[in-house]
Amino acid sequence: MKVSRLCLGAMTYGSKKWRDWVLDEDEARPFIRRALELGFNFFDTADMYSVGASEEVLGRALKDFGPGRERLVIATKVFNPMGGGPNERGLSRKHIFNAIDASLRRLGTDYVDLYQIHRFDYETPIEETLIALNDLVRSGKARYIGASAMYAWQFMKMLMTSDKMGLARFVTMQNYYNLVYREEEREMLPLCRAEGIGVIPFSPLARGFVVGNRRKEDLGETVRAKTDEFSRRQYYSATDFAIVDRISEVAKNRGVNNAQIALAWVLRQPGVTAPIIGASKNNHLEDAMAALGIRLDDAEVKSLTELYRPRAIMAHV
């Protein structure tokens, strides 16, 4: 399956009732339309984003503005709670079957091109999960399956089990990767290259941290910067800010902005197929497209990467 070099992530679209920084449908539709105009064919969402509203917004916009279902690659995810009951979460056969049908209804489509497990489920045998996903592929409700943030040993165990049982194999890994969080370089990225897995990293701009408008004293300028507790827990160290300063230096020398440099770095990493970007301001999509044309030289790469230090695992712990 062929995808555009960039993927538009739809976590930003849905309902402000879920997160203050989310765009409601009328605000979101122009961004989805513009992405299509720029040549995006790859769109990623999840059932838990705005508790289903993200899928609804994306599905309606793609139907109204898209070039036709066969030309689109639509991805969504399953795992996180979608209700208060014990069977409304996780990767059991029951929840996977219920979740895919609900996602298809919200997206307004008969199938998704890529159905991803949002996290590793410690409570469900992996054989049960893999057989259920295989059945979705055989039924035509999902064309391919993918995984998201987990330890490399967990991902390899699932790949080996699929091979042993003759089941549909994960073809993608959606992992957390950017200039201020590079722990995936230790095991996950080499594993994906060795196993022929497409890498579609999320948060290539570190939830906006690398653009250079965050401040330790008042958190930053945007609604997301001021309300995103995850970013405040995971970033904001002296090293993080020093790396952003390096990004700013390279960007200034190039006459471009930080977002373009940070995304260009992710794009040049071996094995990266299509970073997943968010867009909530007019320049976001244009900056992403501009990053495709930037070729960083060795001196720039050294400047951007030499300050990095090992850090605690994020996203899947």
JOTA-V878011 format. One record per backbone hydrogen bond with DSSP energy under -0.5 kcal/mol. NH is the residue of the N-H (numbers start at 0). CO is the residue of the C=O. If there is no record, write none. Layout:
nh = [NH:NH]
co = [CO:CO]
This chain:
nh = [6:7:8:8:9:12:13:17:18:21:22:26:27:28:29:30:31:32:33:34:35:36:37:38:39:42:43:44:46:48:50:51:51:52:53:55:56:57:58:59:60:61:62:63:64:65:70:71:72:73:74:75:77:78:81:87:89:95:96:97:98:99:100:101:102:103:104:105:106:107:108:111:112:113:114:115:115:116:117:117:119:121:127:128:129:130:131:132:133:134:135:136:137:138:139:139:140:141:142:143:144:145:146:147:148:154:155:156:157:158:159:160:161:162:163:164:165:165:166:170:171:172:173:174:176:176:177:180:184:185:186:188:190:191:192:193:194:195:195:196:197:198:199:199:201:202:203:205:207:208:209:210:211:218:219:220:225:226:227:228:231:232:233:234:240:241:242:243:244:245:246:247:248:249:250:251:252:253:254:255:260:261:262:263:264:265:266:267:268:271:272:273:274:275:276:276:283:284:285:286:287:288:289:290:291:291:292:293:294:295:300:301:302:303:304:305:307:315]
co = [274:41:6:276:43:9:22:14:14:18:11:23:23:24:25:27:27:28:29:30:31:32:33:35:34:72:7:74:76:45:47:46:48:49:48:51:52:53:54:55:56:57:58:59:60:61:67:68:40:71:42:113:115:79:87:84:78:91:92:93:94:95:96:97:98:99:100:101:102:103:103:140:73:73:143:75:113:145:77:115:148:119:124:124:125:126:127:128:129:130:131:132:133:134:135:136:135:135:111:112:168:114:171:116:173:150:151:152:153:154:155:156:157:158:159:160:161:162:161:144:144:197:146:172:174:201:180:177:181:182:182:183:186:187:188:189:190:191:192:191:170:270:172:197:174:275:275:202:204:205:204:207:208:214:217:212:221:222:223:226:227:228:229:230:236:237:238:239:240:241:242:243:244:245:246:247:248:249:250:250:256:257:258:259:260:261:262:263:265:268:198:198:4:200:6:274:280:280:281:282:283:284:285:286:287:288:289:290:292:293:296:297:298:299:300:301:304:313]
